[in-house]
Amino acid sequence: MSTVELPFPGLQGVPTTDEKQTGKDFTSDQEVRWCPGCGDYAVLKAVQNFLPELSIKRENVVFISGIGCSSRFPYYLDTYGMHSIHGRAPSIATGLATAREDLSVFVVTGDGDALSIGGNHLIHALRRNVNMTILLFNNRIYGLTKGQYSPTSETGKVTKSTPMGSLDHPFNPVSLALGAEGSFVARTIDSDRKHLTSVLSAAAAHRGTSFVEIYQNCPIFNDGAFDAIKNPDTKADAIIPLVHGEPITFGARDETTGLGDKALVRAASGGVEVVPIASVAADQVLVHDAHNPDPSTAFAISRLTDSGYLNQSPIGIFRQVERPAYDDQARDQIRLASQAATTPATERLAGLINGGDTWTVV
């Protein structure tokens, strides 16, 4: 038995095993009950096959979910888990991660669960930088309750609850996470197994809160929401791949340079914009820096999804920086307080009762 060392700082303190594990070891005996064609199946299979790579025992892995289709996840994994209450999974996970350093804690949530009733809990987990991995399944609809519009549904969305079209301005989950000072923020796609697995690996390796938005199709109530980035004929022009240290280009690739025919550059407004790569000098093309401590550029890139490029979306790791994790600091405070507590317990209790702010009731 040992504990995880680099390159998995996010799992330091979690016991490892030398036993060979496979995806079957992390698959429960429960019947998977999602609608045929649901993107949740692909994410579940990717997670089941990814977990053995961490070399940690099943009893040291915990999946906590809220309410929604995605929140059935804990039933289908042979790990510890909790199907908790609506929107509160990050809060429950915060307590668990703080109390149990020996656990690898995952949160599975949806766009409705996390961004509506759970919005406050999500942003506070992100700003505190609790050591957990949050997987937000975004299908831009309420699926479990049969097709109402969600906090990520586009303006004008016609649903059972908005028959004349939604009036709400949608959340951009990545922008929200960056605004909450998330230290690891990424976006991936349910149907791209290779990319999904690589992002999950990076998220698990990160110390602090890792936030991963997963574009996920709901074939029953919002089918085709992400067709542009999934269709082989359009995805080259729709996906803006983010790779740390590489120029941000997309579209038709030049076989010699490997660069796309479109690029991101700084805009006069201070943000970023898409231009034909042939129209700018090479040094004007934005190079992705996920490790930049200033999240401004990452935030500007995230806004492309909602700033006129509705059929284009940046995909990849937007931000990956180091800062102290809340649970590590909390445990340090407890150890420090315990070491300083040399006075007998009865005297400490008497001092607490009789000292400082007291008054007499007559």
Disulfide bonds with the S-S distance in Angstrom:
none
